[in-house]
């Protein structure tokens, strides 16, 4: 890009940000019409069923989001109905309830898959209340890993896009089949969980996608291998702290099939390890989040040799976010939130030796996200942000048969996002 082209792009981007700011300033003024008492906690019908406060046996709930994105390097704009989710739950008794979510991503699935479109069950599990402090879940559910996995409604996170670290490294939303035990302490503000799930499938890992391809998400999961995950949450004043971990096998082949490939089978054979820690803070309109996660895959070199992959044996991600609600002093239902988030991740932080993997600098990324969110009501949001991306250099050894019109790789890019979201 020439200097004049670069400055033109930056002028266009700054003008876009200024326009967004003017729009949201106007919205902030108009928000007086929505102020009808103290700010309320977001509570969907699904939440009410989970808490046991619903008045009906069968409840309907859901959420969804749509957004516009401008990719400045590609000079390409897209619009998509990112997801629409329908929840149906039923309370059989005070002790047993059923939870289900059917999700459609990118609006339309035709001829199998198209442009990332997907129809899938995001959850389908039974909940068994053991006592007021403890319960079991069994079926397809999202384990407690990170912040987003259990709190992924569009009204619950800042930015049009979900945090990239939690999408690419953790990866949320991560759901599997299994059994989970949840509880809280009587004398301490401490919650805990432990779950046994199906394991990952290393044959489906893909370069540039972390471990996401190995998830089964309820679809014929390999059950010769299993996984154990656990989390502890602790609340102190205006802070909430969490640590979580995952240890699971990645080979679901029979013992004979695994031995023929020189891989370890069994419940936790050829294991992958994930460790995560995060904190959240809320007071007087200010909020902050910070999260760090690391994945270790000691046998990545063997997987690469056996299945022709290019997987790292170490991946990490971290982000920090600050936000402020400008309407918090107005005793308002409405919220006008400005925020900034810095994310850093590397999906090949360490790679197997002996030529068992190729380093890809494009997987080392920094994302700076600056934006606004306006909630006229707790369950409706209008969002806009600018994301600035910088990566490491491209490895030419990984560029195979490029098209003749392919542009040179640019390590920096900018995205403009505008979106809406809802939950009920």
N, C-alpha and C positions, 0 to 999 in steps of 0.2 A: 504494500500500500504506500502511495506517495504521501509526502508531508501534507500536501493540500487535501488529499483524500481523507487522511487521518483527522485533520482539523474539521473538515466538513462533517465527518461522522460524529465527532465529539460535539459539535455545535448542534447537530440534530438531536443527539441524545440529551444534552442539557436542556434544549428547548422542550423535549418531551417531559423531562422531569419537572420543569417549571410549570408546564401545562397541568400535569397531575397535581402539583402542589396547589395551584389555583382552584382546581376542581374540588379538592378535598377541603380547602379553606372555606369554600362556599358551603360544602356539605356540613362542615363543623358548625357554621352559623345556623343553618337550617335545622340542626339536630335538636334545637330547643323544643320543637314540636313533638319530639318523641320522649321527652323527659317526664316520667310519671312515677317518681319515687326512687327508692334506693336501687342501686345496681344489683341485678339478680344473677345468681349462679346459673350457668348453662346446664339444663337438665332435659335430656331427650326422653322419649317414652321407653327406649331401651334402658336408660339409666334408672328410670323409675322401677322397671321390672327387676333390674339387678339389685336395687335397694329394697325391694319388697314393698314399695309405697304405691304401686299401681292399683287402681280401683276396678280394673277389668281383667278377666282371665286371659284374653287374647289381645295383644297390643300390636299396633303397626307403627313403625318408625322408619327413619332413613336419613340419608345425607347425599350430597352431590356437589360437583364443582365443574366450572367451565372457564376457559381462559384463552386469551390472545397472547401470542408471543412473536416478537420481532427479533430475528437473528441477524445482527448487523454484518458479520463477516460474509454470510451467505446471501445477504440482501433478500431474505425470505421471511414472510410472515405466515403464521398458521393460526387457525382457530379450532378448538376441539371441545366437545363435551367430555371432559377428562374421565369422569366417573359418575354413575348414578347407582345408588345402593338402596335396596329395599329390605327392611328388617321386619321379620314376623317372629313374635315370641308368644309363649303360652305358659301360664302358671297352672300346673296340674294340681298342686297343693302348696301349703306353706313350706314344704321341704323340697319340692322338685319343680324345676322350671326348664323350659326349652328356649334356646336362642338360635336364630338363624339370620344370615345376611346373604342376599344374592346381589352380585355386583356386575355391572356392565361397564367396561372401560372403552373409551373412545367411541361410544355410541352405537357402533354397528359392526357385526361380525358376519362376513359373507365368504363362503367357500373355505371355511376353516379359520384362518387368521388373516388379518389385513391391517397393516400399519399399527401393530401393537394392540389391536382390538381384542377383547377377551370377555367371555361370560364365565363367571366362576363363583363358587361359594366362598365367601370370606370367613364365615364361621357357621357351624352347625353343631351345637353341643348341648348336653344336659348339665344342669347345675343342681347339686345336691347340698342343701344347707344342713350342716352337721350340728351347729349351734350358732348363737349370734355372732361369734368371732371367727368361725371357720367354715369353709365349704370346699367341695370337690367339683371339678368340671371333667367331663369325658366326651370326646368327640373331636371336631375340628375347631381349634381356638388359637388365639394369638398369645404366645407366652410373654411374660413380663421381661422384655429386653429393651433397654433404652427408654426414651421418652415417648417417641412417636408411635410405637407399635400398638400400645393400648389407647393412645389419645390422638388419633389421626383424623378426627373430624375437621373440616376446613375452617370452622370457627374457633378451633382450639390451638392453631399454630399461626405464627406470623409469616407473611410471604405467600405469593401465589403458588410457588412450588414448595413441596415438602423439603426439609433440610436434606441436602445432597449426601451428607455423611451418613444419615440414617437410611437413605434409599440405597446407596451403593455399597456400604460396608456392612451394616447390620444384617440383612437388608429388610426394611419395613415396607409394607406390612407383611410380616412373616407369620404364617399360620401353618400348623401341622396337626396331624392326628395324634392323640395321646390322652393322658390323664394328668390333671394338675391339682395340687392342694394349695389353698390360700388361707391365710389367717392373720390375726393381729394380736398383739400382747395386751394384757389387762392393765399392767402397771406402767407401760412405756408407750409412747407414740410411734410404734414400730410395726410395720407390715412385712410379711414374708410370703414367699411362694416357692414351690418346687414342682417340677413336672418331668414326666417321662414321655418322650415323643419318638416318632419314627426318625431315622437318621437321614443324612443327605446322600445324594447320588453323585459321586465324583465324575462319572461318565458324562454328566450333563454340565459340568463346570465349563465356562467359556471365558477366554481372555477378554478383559475389558468389562466384565460383568460381575466381578467378585465371586461370591459363592451363591448368588441368587439363582443361577440355573440349576443348582442341585436340590432346590426345594421341591417337594412333591405337592404340597398344598392340597392334600386329600386325594390326589389322582394316582392310584395304584402305587402307593409308597412302598419302597423297599423296607421290609420289616425284619430281615436278618440282622440289620444294624439298627441301633437305637441311639438316643441322645438324652442327656440329662441337663436341665437348665434350672437355675435358681436365682432368686433376687431378694434383696432386703432393702426396705425403704424406712427412713427415719425422718421425722418432722421435728424441727426445733425453731421455735419462734416463727419468723417469716420464711424459713428455709425448709426445703425438702431435699434430702440426700438419698441417692440410690446406688447400689452396686449390683451387677448381675453377671452371670457367667453361663457359658454353654460348652459342653463337651460331648461330641457325638462321633460315631463311626460314619465313614463315607463310602464303604463298599458293601453293597447289598447282595453280592453274588453268593452262590453256594460255596462251602469250603473248598470243594474241588475246583470250581471256577476261579476262586481267588488264588489258590495255590498255583494254578497254571500260569497266572500272571505275576506271581511273586509278590502278592499283596496280602496283607493281614485281614482276615475276615473276622466275624464275631460281632457282638453287640457294639463294642467300641473300637473295632479294628480300623487301622489307617485313620486315626482320629484327627479331628479339627477342634481347636480351642478358641473360644472368644471370651474376652473380658471387657466389661463396660462399667463406667462410673459417670454419674451426672448429678447436677444440683440445679434447683430452681429457687427463685426468690421473688416475692411479691409484697410490696408495701407502698401505700400512698400513691398509687398510679404507676410506680416504677416496677419493672419486672426484669429478670435476668435469667438466662439459662447457660449452662456450660456442659459439654459432654465430650468424653473421650472413649475410644474403642480400639481394641487391637485384636487381630486374628492371627493365629499361628497354625501353620499346616506343615508339619515336619516332613511328611512324605510327598510333598508336591512334585519333587523330581521324578519319583516313581510313577505318579499319575501322568505326568507329561510324557514319559517314555512309553507307557502302556497304551494311552488313549490319544496320543498326538495333540496334547494340550500345551498351553503356555501359561501355566498358573504359578503365582508367586507363593512362597512359603511364609510370607509376612505381609500383612496389610494393616493400615491404621487410618484413623480419621478423628478429627476433633473440631468442635465449633464453640463459639461464644456469641451470645446475643444479648443486646440491651434494648429495652422498649419502654415507652412512656405513653400512658393514656391521658390525653389532654382534657378529657371530660370527667375525670374521676372526682373532681371537687363539686360537680354540678348536681349531685344526687340523681344521676341519669341512668336510664336503662342503656342509652346509647354509649358507644365507645369510639374514640378516634385515636388510633394507636400509630405512632411512628416508631420505627425500629431500624436497627442495623445488625447484621450478622456476618461474622467472618468464619469461613469454613476452610479447613485444610485436610487433604486426604491423599493417600498414595496406595493404589491397589497392587503395586509391586515394590513395596518398601524394602523387601529382601527377596532375592530370587535364588532358586537352587543352583548349586555350582556344577562344574564339569560339563558346562554347555547344555544343561537340562532345561534352560529357559532363556528367553531373550528379554532384555530390559526395554520397557516402553515408557519413555518420558512423558507421554501424553496422559498417563494415568496418575502422575503426580500433579495435583490441582489445588489451586487456591480460588475460592469464590468469595466475593464481597457483595452482599445483598443489602440494599437500602430501599426502604419503602414505607407504605402507609396501609392501614386497614381501617375501614369504617364499618361499625356494626350498629345500624339503627335500632336493632333488637338483638338480644343475645344469640339468636339462632340464624341470623342472616348477616353476611359479610360481603363487602365490596373491597377489593384489594388491588394494589399496584406496586410494582417494584422495578428496580434496575439491578441486574446481576452482572458483575464484572468478573470474567474468568481469565485465569492465567495458568498455563501448563508448562511442563518441561518440554524439551525438544522431541520431535518425532524421530523414531529409529527407522532409517531407510530400509533396513533388513526386513521390516514388518510390512512394507508397502509392496504388495504383490499385484501385478497386472493393473496398474492404475489406469483409469480412463484418460483418453488424450486431452480432455478439457478440464482435468482436475487442477484446481488452483494450488499454489504452494501452501504448505501448512502454516497457519498463523498461531502463535502461542498465546495470543490475547484475543479475547472476544467480548462482546457486550450483548446483553439481552434485555429487552423491555417486556414486562409481563403485566397484563391487566386481567383480573378475574373476578368471579363471583362464587359464593359458596353458601350452603344452607345445611341445617340439620333440624330434625323435628322428632 
